[in-house]
Amino acid sequence: MKEVVIIGGGIIGICSAYYLQKEGHNVTIIDQSSMDSGASYVNAGYLTPSHIIPLAAPGVMKKGLAWMFNPKSPLFIKPRLNSHFLQWSWAFNKSCSSENVTRNISSIKDINLLSRDLYSEIKEQEDFKFHLEQKGLLMLCQTDKMLEEEIHTGKIAQNEGLPVKNLSFSELKQMEPNIQLNAKGAVLYECDGHTTPHLFMEEMKAYLLKKGVTFLKNEKIIDLTFDQEKITSIKSSTKTYTADEFILAAGSWSNLLSKKIGLKLLLEAGKGYRINSERDLGITMPTILAEAKVAVTPMQGFTRFAGTMEIAGINHKINPIRVQAIADAANRYYPDIEISADEKNNAACGLRPVSPDGMAYIGKSKKCENLTIVTGHAMMGWSMGPATGKLVSEIISDKKPSLNLDVYHPDRKF
């Protein structure tokens, strides 16, 4: 049994705590927030084995540069004269290759499939009530060009053994009979599921408290003591904490602490927005509006519209132009739906940690033997949460990991 401190109480930290306490470890979670907001609460709630293509793929950087001058674009990269950002940008551009995609497809699929199944396992074993469905995911296309691209990606997924169907407009209407659609067709990934994120987070936190996990909220870790390749303590503005093992699951803030052990963890915050509508809109299928890169999820009690990847540093400013872009996309694909002013005014955002190659960091750096790094999941932190937590517990408990972790190594070169 080990004393374990987890820095970060989002989906990754929470799931790590769940599996660590199952192994008999004493776990403390420290978070700089009140643990009721951020990316783990405002995401699209998708469990996506279908998302086998990493963010760093051929043509993405070129699109990003073209979209730089469009404030409504799905991907916005704000240029900054900052050495860390410039290094990340160089590595991201270098990673936008077919080699990066080919190398990582199977790994992304495997961790997502494992995680999807673990959500179901957790719900059954603990008798949890959180919302969980596996209805699939639609990639809804308005143009022939995008439909061709999605069909091509679907074929890659089929080659990986995932169930995929191409749907005509008439087949779409049979699937979504209660809403008007403006689309050419869609690709359906039958392997995908969806959840209502805050319900899972609330139920999991309550469970962990009952199991003896300690939560320290609104406590920001600002420094650490590092000696002979081991962390001996970590410090907030008021307290010092010791442990046998430390887990860095601080999302977009993780690289600020990794510097303390001499590890330059290339990581950028990718801001995403969400709009909730509590009206009955008639949407029953989780859907990505393909051209707009907007996710639509029928959650428990409301429908969520989520999207954009805004790489502009760590900030929580709500850009009304980008919120409006999500609302406009909803109306283009669903002509009967108009997002109200109140719904837009209540938009929220979260920061997703993005590595240069679009792959998470999971594992120990050679620079520190008692620090496990888990961050960089980009847009798939929610989807990969339980699997990542299980892998963390296996690392800490000196067990053979359920998956090959080589592609996630925090010391990998770009």
Buried (B, 14 or more C-beta within 10 A) or exposed (E): EBBBBBBBBBBBBBBBBBBBBBBEBBBBBBBBBEBEBBBBBBBBBBBBBBBBBBBBBEEBBEBBEEBBEEBBBBBBBEEBEEEBBEBBBEBBBBBBBEEBBEBBBBBBBBBBBBBBBBBBEBBEEEEBEBBBBBBBBBBBBBEEEBBEBBBEBBEBBEEBEBBBBBBEEEEBBEBBEEBEBEBBBBBBBBBBBBBBBBBBBBBBBEBBEEEEBEBBEEBBBEEBEBEEBBBEBBEBEEEEBEBBBBBBBBBBBBBBBBEBBEBEBBBBBBBBBBBBBEEEBBBBBBBBBBBBBBBBBBBBEBBBBBBBBBBBBEEEEBBEEBBBBBBEBBEBBBEEBEBEEEBBEEBBBBBBBBBBBBBBBBBBBEBBEBBBBBBBBBBBBBBBBBBBBBBBBBBBBEEEBBBEBEBBBBEBEB
